[in-house]
């Protein structure tokens, strides 16, 4: 079981390594359940900028929804997904 968990941790680390530091930061906020607008306010950026970053994340990781992203990264969100 522990070997499998290590394998999954490395897989997730590899996926996150494809993202920029800002994109990884946004993934953390998405996983916590923050909306685009809430993230924009927290980071003092435009909500449209958050949306653009989200699109880049989706493209880099080959997903098309927030739910797919969370499943790919094996994140259990604290709030319902969009």
ChimeraX attribute file (.defattr): number of C-alpha atoms within 10 A of each C-alpha:
attribute: neighborCount
match mode: 1-to-1
recipient: residues
	/A:1	6
	/A:2	7
	/A:3	8
	/A:4	9
	/A:5	10
	/A:6	11
	/A:7	12
	/A:8	14
	/A:9	14
	/A:10	12
	/A:11	14
	/A:12	14
	/A:13	12
	/A:14	11
	/A:15	14
	/A:16	18
	/A:17	11
	/A:18	13
	/A:19	17
	/A:20	13
	/A:21	11
	/A:22	10
	/A:23	17
	/A:24	16
	/A:25	13
	/A:26	21
	/A:27	23
	/A:28	13
	/A:29	17
	/A:30	23
	/A:31	21
	/A:32	16
	/A:33	18
	/A:34	19
	/A:35	15
	/A:36	19
	/A:37	16
	/A:38	14
	/A:39	19
	/A:40	18
	/A:41	12
	/A:42	11
	/A:43	13
	/A:44	9
	/A:45	12
	/A:46	14
	/A:47	17
	/A:48	12
	/A:49	13
	/A:50	21
	/A:51	14
	/A:52	12
	/A:53	19
	/A:54	20
	/A:55	15
	/A:56	15
	/A:57	23
	/A:58	16
	/A:59	11
	/A:60	13
	/A:61	17
	/A:62	12
	/A:63	16
	/A:64	13
	/A:65	14
	/A:66	17
	/A:67	18
	/A:68	14
	/A:69	19
	/A:70	17
	/A:71	13
	/A:72	15
	/A:73	19
	/A:74	13
	/A:75	15
	/A:76	13
	/A:77	17
	/A:78	11
	/A:79	11
	/A:80	10
	/A:81	15
	/A:82	8
